[in-house]
Amino acid sequence: MQLHIFLQASPASEGVSFFLPMILVLFVFYFFMIRPQINKQKEEGQFQSNIKKGDRIVTNGGIHGKISGIKEEQVILEISNTTKITIDRDAISREKTALVSKKK
């Protein structure tokens, strides 16, 4: 005995209505998740390239200090009068000078 399965062709309008919610979800995902992250990365990159000697910063590890020297990809961070460390520019989280001026 043979079993035959017949498939019916679905109209084209069902295909569009099937993909529309997926496209809408991707659109919302892009504008609420991906785009803000890209903007944040641009701002951080711009901030890290515009730092200058004397700026007070906070590193990703929570170390507070003042920049006493700048190299290509690294900065020399003065933690106290006698303690200086070298860190990568990517490790700089935010500028403390701007945070203090905003609070006042």
Secondary structure by P-SEA (a helix, b strand, c coil): cbbbbbbbbbcaaaaaaaaaaaaaaaaaaaacccaaaaaaaaaaaaaaaacccccccccccccccccccccccbbbbbccccbbbbbccccccccaaaaaaaac
